Amino acid sequence: DSDSTGGQFLLTGSSPTSVPDIETHSGAGRISTIRLRPLTLFERLGTEATVSMRDLIDGSAGTVSGTSSVGLRDYTDEIVRGGFPGMRHLDGRALRNRLDGYLDLIVGRELTESGLRVRRPEIVMGWLRAYAAATATTTSWEKLRLAANPGHNPPAASTTAPYIELLSALRVLDPLPAWFPTRNHLRSLTGAPKHHLADPALAARLLNTSAESLLAGSTSDMPLVRDGPLLGALFESLVTLSVRVFAQAAEAQTFHLRTKGGRHEVDLVVESGRGVVAIEVKLAPSVTDDDVVHLKWLREQLGDDCSDLIVVTTGPEAYRRSDGIAVVPLTLLGP
């Protein structure tokens, strides 16, 4: 109280709903809340980011350049390894056990302490597995409910409804909201969120998949039938994690865009008062004209509000295409 200068303290916590009965200072006017996500790829690898998200938002990125030696296997290893700082020194069985323990703790204790009576933890875990299988999609909550206990009677909707709220409050789910622009009148937009867990490593662990099986395209024992390879979805989730952190640092928000019927889709839309950056994610080293169709469409709709367009890839080089769209390997993207 003797010194009201800001920025003196970091008050950290992992479970904002775990002690609901304890009265605490609201922090109004004195404490600012910041969502702390797992480490971005840029932070994990310590690489030199040659493309700045802040510059992209400001429309000042200009020429983009840089080369990367990080390949598909490296990205896949990072998806499985995860960005939790306390687990970065682990691998193999030790890492799998730590991730399993984290998930067991959430289901077995944290949900109960948050006010949800969990009679059958295996049903909650089954729902989480279905959610993991739906990563980077807008699969309906009803389909997730039906996939929570495959081969048996599904849990009631009233049983699964609290999972979404509480697991989001516990920072386990990190759904990406749909974009509804205020300054541009885009029509026929859908409002369903894209499903993401806090870290794609949690999704990989829930689905009991390894880097080798992801690279091989194995989808055995998946609780949901999904379009496209699981690796592509988990790579998009890794990109989404990184982009959200960089956007937050630039005082911007991150969304996704999808029109009804899926006629137009943009994986990530970063919006601030300074402009909009549209991002496509491609699990490939190269980009074709077909990959940028939806980005070009959105640029036409936004006009001057569009700050930049980029495609994030697993390729070796950052550059601008002749149509002005930037191609950026994930490892070269930073704040």
C-alpha positions in Angstrom: 0.0 0.0 0.0 2.9 2.4 0.6 3.9 2.2 -3.1 1.1 1.9 -5.7 3.5 1.8 -8.7 2.4 -1.0 -11.0 4.3 -4.0 -12.2 5.9 -4.9 -8.8 4.3 -8.3 -8.3 3.3 -11.4 -10.2 0.5 -13.2 -8.5 0.4 -16.7 -10.1 -2.1 -19.5 -9.8 -3.1 -22.6 -11.8 -6.7 -23.2 -10.7 -8.8 -20.1 -10.5 -11.9 -22.1 -9.5 -10.3 -24.6 -7.1 -11.0 -22.7 -3.9 -14.4 -21.1 -4.5 -15.4 -20.7 -0.9 -12.4 -18.6 0.2 -13.1 -14.8 0.1 -10.3 -12.9 -1.6 -9.7 -9.3 -2.7 -11.4 -8.8 -6.1 -8.3 -7.0 -7.4 -10.5 -4.4 -9.0 -8.4 -1.4 -10.0 -5.3 -3.0 -8.6 -4.8 -6.4 -10.2 -4.8 -7.2 -14.0 -5.4 -10.7 -15.1 -3.3 -12.3 -17.9 -3.9 -15.7 -19.4 -0.6 -17.6 -19.2 -0.4 -20.3 -21.9 2.3 -23.0 -22.4 5.5 -22.1 -24.2 5.3 -21.1 -27.8 7.5 -22.9 -30.3 9.7 -19.7 -30.5 10.3 -19.9 -26.8 10.9 -23.7 -26.7 13.5 -23.8 -29.4 15.1 -20.4 -28.8 15.2 -19.7 -32.5 15.5 -16.3 -34.1 12.1 -15.1 -35.1 12.4 -13.1 -38.3 8.6 -12.3 -38.7 6.9 -10.3 -36.0 3.2 -10.7 -35.2 3.2 -7.1 -34.0 4.5 -5.9 -37.3 2.0 -8.0 -39.2 -0.8 -6.5 -37.2 0.5 -3.0 -37.7 0.8 -3.6 -41.5 4.6 -2.8 -41.3 6.0 -6.3 -41.8 7.1 -5.5 -45.4 9.5 -8.0 -46.9 9.6 -11.2 -44.9 12.6 -13.5 -45.0 14.5 -16.1 -43.0 15.4 -19.7 -43.2 14.7 -22.6 -40.9 16.2 -26.0 -40.4 13.2 -27.3 -38.4 11.4 -30.1 -40.3 8.2 -32.0 -40.0 9.7 -34.6 -37.6 10.9 -31.7 -35.3 7.4 -30.1 -35.3 5.8 -33.5 -34.6 8.2 -34.1 -31.7 7.3 -30.8 -30.2 3.6 -31.5 -30.5 4.0 -34.6 -28.4 6.5 -33.1 -26.0 4.4 -30.0 -25.2 5.2 -26.6 -23.8 4.7 -27.0 -20.1 7.9 -25.6 -18.6 8.0 -28.1 -15.8 8.0 -31.0 -18.2 10.5 -29.8 -20.8 13.3 -31.9 -19.3 11.3 -35.1 -19.6 10.8 -37.5 -22.5 9.6 -41.0 -23.2 7.8 -42.9 -20.3 8.6 -40.1 -17.8 6.8 -37.5 -19.9 3.9 -39.8 -20.6 3.5 -40.5 -16.9 3.6 -36.8 -16.0 1.0 -35.9 -18.6 -1.2 -38.8 -17.5 -0.9 -37.6 -13.9 -1.9 -34.1 -14.9 -5.0 -35.3 -16.6 -5.9 -37.7 -13.8 -5.5 -34.9 -11.2 -7.8 -32.6 -13.2 -10.5 -35.2 -13.5 -10.1 -36.9 -10.1 -9.6 -33.8 -7.9 -9.8 -30.4 -9.5 -13.3 -30.9 -11.0 -14.6 -32.1 -7.6 -13.0 -29.1 -5.8 -14.7 -26.9 -8.4 -18.1 -28.2 -7.4 -18.7 -31.0 -9.8 -19.5 -34.4 -8.3 -17.7 -36.9 -10.5 -19.2 -40.3 -10.0 -17.5 -42.0 -13.0 -14.1 -40.4 -13.9 -13.8 -42.7 -16.9 -16.8 -40.9 -18.5 -15.1 -37.5 -18.1 -11.9 -38.9 -19.5 -13.8 -40.4 -22.4 -15.4 -37.0 -23.1 -11.9 -35.4 -23.0 -10.7 -38.0 -25.5 -13.5 -37.2 -27.9 -12.7 -33.5 -27.5 -9.0 -34.2 -28.3 -10.1 -36.1 -31.4 -12.1 -33.0 -32.5 -9.0 -30.7 -32.2 -9.1 -27.8 -34.6 -12.7 -28.6 -35.7 -16.1 -27.2 -34.8 -17.6 -30.6 -34.1 -20.9 -30.2 -32.2 -21.2 -30.7 -28.5 -23.8 -33.4 -29.2 -21.3 -35.5 -31.2 -18.7 -35.2 -28.5 -21.3 -36.4 -26.0 -22.2 -39.4 -28.1 -18.5 -40.3 -28.5 -17.7 -40.0 -24.8 -18.5 -43.6 -24.1 -18.3 -45.5 -27.4 -20.0 -48.9 -27.5 -22.1 -48.1 -24.4 -24.9 -45.7 -23.3 -23.6 -42.2 -23.8 -23.8 -39.8 -20.7 -26.7 -37.5 -20.5 -26.4 -34.0 -21.9 -27.0 -32.6 -18.4 -23.9 -34.6 -17.2 -21.5 -33.4 -19.9 -22.7 -29.8 -20.0 -20.7 -28.7 -16.9 -17.5 -30.2 -18.4 -17.2 -27.4 -20.9 -17.5 -24.6 -18.3 -15.3 -26.1 -15.6 -12.6 -27.5 -17.9 -12.4 -24.1 -19.6 -12.2 -22.4 -16.2 -9.4 -24.8 -15.1 -7.5 -23.8 -18.3 -7.6 -27.3 -19.7 -9.8 -26.4 -22.7 -8.9 -23.4 -24.7 -11.6 -23.1 -27.4 -11.0 -20.6 -30.2 -14.1 -18.3 -30.6 -15.7 -17.5 -33.9 -15.1 -14.1 -35.4 -17.9 -11.6 -35.7 -16.3 -8.4 -37.0 -17.9 -5.1 -35.9 -16.6 -2.9 -38.7 -17.3 -5.2 -41.7 -20.6 -6.8 -42.4 -19.7 -10.3 -43.4 -22.7 -12.5 -43.7 -23.6 -16.1 -42.9 -20.9 -16.6 -40.3 -21.1 -19.5 -37.9 -20.7 -19.1 -34.2 -19.3 -22.4 -33.1 -15.9 -22.4 -31.5 -12.9 -24.4 -32.7 -11.9 -27.0 -30.2 -8.4 -26.8 -28.7 -6.9 -28.1 -25.5 -4.4 -25.9 -23.6 -1.5 -27.8 -25.3 -1.7 -30.2 -28.2 0.5 -32.6 -26.1 -2.6 -33.2 -24.0 -4.6 -34.1 -27.0 -1.8 -36.4 -28.3 -1.6 -38.1 -24.8 -5.4 -38.5 -24.5 -5.4 -40.3 -27.9 -2.4 -42.4 -26.9 -0.5 -41.4 -30.0 3.2 -40.9 -30.5 5.3 -39.0 -33.0 5.8 -42.1 -35.0 2.1 -42.9 -35.3 1.3 -39.3 -36.1 3.8 -39.3 -38.9 2.5 -42.7 -40.2 -1.1 -41.3 -40.2 -2.4 -44.0 -37.8 -5.9 -43.3 -36.5 -6.7 -46.5 -34.6 -9.0 -46.3 -31.6 -10.1 -42.7 -32.5 -13.4 -41.9 -30.7 -14.5 -39.7 -33.6 -14.2 -40.0 -37.4 -12.5 -36.9 -38.6 -11.5 -35.5 -41.9 -7.8 -35.1 -42.6 -4.8 -36.4 -40.7 -4.7 -35.9 -36.9 -1.1 -34.5 -37.3 -2.5 -31.6 -39.4 -5.0 -30.8 -36.7 -2.4 -30.9 -33.9 0.0 -28.8 -35.9 -2.8 -26.2 -36.3 -3.3 -26.4 -32.6 0.4 -25.7 -32.0 0.2 -22.7 -34.4 -2.9 -21.5 -32.6 -1.2 -21.6 -29.2 1.7 -19.6 -30.5 -0.4 -17.0 -32.4 -2.6 -16.4 -29.4 0.4 -15.7 -27.2 1.9 -13.3 -29.7 -1.4 -11.6 -30.4 -2.0 -11.2 -26.6 1.4 -9.5 -26.3 0.4 -7.1 -29.1 -3.0 -6.3 -27.4 -4.9 -8.2 -30.1 -7.4 -11.0 -30.0 -7.5 -14.3 -32.0 -10.5 -15.9 -33.6 -11.4 -18.3 -36.5 -13.8 -17.6 -39.4 -16.2 -20.0 -41.0 -19.3 -19.2 -43.1 -22.3 -21.5 -43.0 -21.8 -24.6 -45.1 -18.0 -24.2 -44.9 -17.9 -22.2 -48.2 -15.2 -20.0 -46.7 -12.9 -20.8 -43.8 -9.9 -19.0 -42.3 -8.0 -20.8 -39.6 -7.0 -17.8 -37.6 -8.0 -14.2 -37.6 -6.0 -11.8 -35.4 -7.9 -8.5 -34.7 -6.9 -5.3 -33.1 -7.8 -1.6 -33.4 -4.9 -1.3 -35.9 -6.1 -4.0 -38.3 -6.7 -7.6 -39.1 -4.3 -10.4 -39.9 -5.7 -13.5 -41.5 -3.8 -16.8 -41.2 -4.0 -20.2 -42.9 -2.1 -23.2 -41.5 -0.6 -25.8 -43.8 1.1 -29.0 -42.8 3.4 -28.8 -45.8 6.7 -27.1 -46.8 5.2 -25.4 -49.9 2.1 -23.3 -50.7 -0.1 -23.4 -53.8 -2.7 -21.0 -55.2 -5.4 -23.3 -53.9 -4.1 -22.8 -50.3 -4.7 -19.0 -50.4 -8.2 -18.8 -52.0 -10.0 -18.0 -48.7 -7.3 -15.5 -47.7 -7.8 -13.6 -50.9 -11.6 -13.7 -50.4 -11.3 -12.2 -47.0 -8.9 -9.5 -48.2 -11.6 -8.4 -50.7 -14.2 -8.3 -47.9 -12.0 -6.3 -45.5 -10.4 -3.8 -47.8 -8.1 -1.4 -45.9 -8.9 -3.1 -42.6 -6.7 -6.1 -43.7 -3.2 -5.5 -42.3 -1.7 -8.7 -43.7 -2.2 -12.3 -44.9 0.0 -15.2 -44.1 0.3 -18.9 -44.5 2.1 -20.7 -41.6 4.0 -23.8 -42.9 6.5 -26.5 -41.9 8.8 -25.3 -44.8 12.4 -24.0 -44.8 12.0 -20.4 -45.9 9.9 -17.2 -45.2 9.0 -15.1 -48.2 6.2 -13.2 -49.9 4.3 -14.5 -52.8 3.7 -12.3 -55.9 0.1 -11.8 -54.6 1.5 -10.2 -51.4 0.7 -13.1 -49.1 3.5 -14.0 -46.7 4.6 -17.7 -46.3 6.2 -18.2 -42.8 7.5 -21.4 -41.2 6.1 -21.6 -37.7 9.6 -21.6 -36.1 10.3 -18.1 -37.7 7.1 -16.5 -36.3 7.5 -14.5 -33.1 6.0 -11.6 -31.1 
